[in-house]
Amino acid sequence: MAVRNDTLKDRLSRSREIKISVIGRKSGHTISNPIWFVLDGDKLYLLPVQGSETQWYKNVLKNPSIRIDARGAEAELKAVSVTDAKQVSSVVEKFRSKYGANDVKKYYSKLDVAVLVQME
């Protein structure tokens, strides 16, 4: 059951972590992961912890449909891969200001890609 965007945005604005569900590129099964995110207006940015090597990222490349769950507010949205170095760097900066540079450095091993999910 999907909720209206304003409810979802409200929950996102008060969350540090969301759950994403993607379709496995080989299995076809739904795979869920808790991840960090940054909400910037109508854009939701995700940063795969192992960059382009991250399994859920590889799944999104094959099937861009992604379900996000922020404390029970869910939506099925479309994910777009961000590979431009300048744009990825901008997303990394957003993550650093939200979570702190030390934690981003500690948990994220490869910063070569990001994911953009359009809320509208």
N, C-alpha and C positions, 0 to 999 in steps of 0.2 A: 504494500500500500504506500503510495507516494504522498508526501505532504507538500504544501505550498512552499515555494522558494523562500518566502520571508521567514517561515518557521525554521527551515533548514539553515538559512544564513544566520539566524539568531543563535541556533545551537552551535554552528561552526564558529561563530565569533566568541563563544564561551568554552570552546574545547581546545585541548592541546593535541588530541589524537583522534583519528577517525578510523573506521573499519572500511576497507575497500574490498569489493568482490569482483573478480575478473574470471573470464572463461579460459580454462587451461587450453593452450594451443595444441596439445597432443591428446589429452584425456577428454576434453570437451566438458569437464566437470567445473563447477563453480569453486573457486579458491579464494578464501578470505584472509586478509592480513591487516593487522593494526599498523597504521603509519602516521607520521607527522605530515602537516600540510600548512600552507599559508593561504589565507583568503584575502584577496585584494580586489575590492569592488565586486564585479560579477565573475572574477577569475579565481579559480581554485588551483593552486600550484602544488604539485607533488614532486618529491625528489627521491628517486630510487636509491636506496642505501649503497648498492654496489653499482650504481650507474647503469650503463647499457648491459651489464652482466646480470642484473636483477631479474629473477624469474617472472614476477608479476609484470614488469616492464615489457619483457619479451612477449608475454601473453597479450598485452594491450596493443602491441604492434600488429598482431594477427587479428585481434578482435577488439576494436576501440570502445566497445560498450563496457561501461564501468558502473558499478553500483556503489554509492557511498552511504555510509550510515554514521550519523553524528548523534549519538545518544538517542537512538530510536527514530530520528528524522531521516528518512531514506529517500534517495532519488537515483534514477538510472540516467546516466549522462554519457556524453561522448568525450573520450580522452584523445588529446592530440600530442604527439611526441614533439619535444623541443630539442633540437640538436645544434642550433646556432650557438657558438661559444659565448657570444656577448649576451644573448638572452638567458642561457644557462647560468652564466655568472650573475646576472641580475636576480634570478630565482634563488641562487645560493646566498646572496646578500640578504634577501628577504628572510630566508631560513635562519641566517646568523642573527638578524635583529630580533626574531621571535624566540628562538631557542638558545641563543648564545653561541659564540664562535667555537668555544671549547667543546660543547656537546656535538655540534655539527662535525667538527674535526674528529671527535671520538667515534661517532656512529657511521659517518659516511665515508666510504673508502674510495669511491670513484665519482668524480663530479663532471661527467661528460654529457649527461642528458638530464632533462626534466620533463614533466608532463603537465600539460595545461588542460583543465576541465572547465568548459564554459558553462556557467550556471544558467544562462538565459537561453 
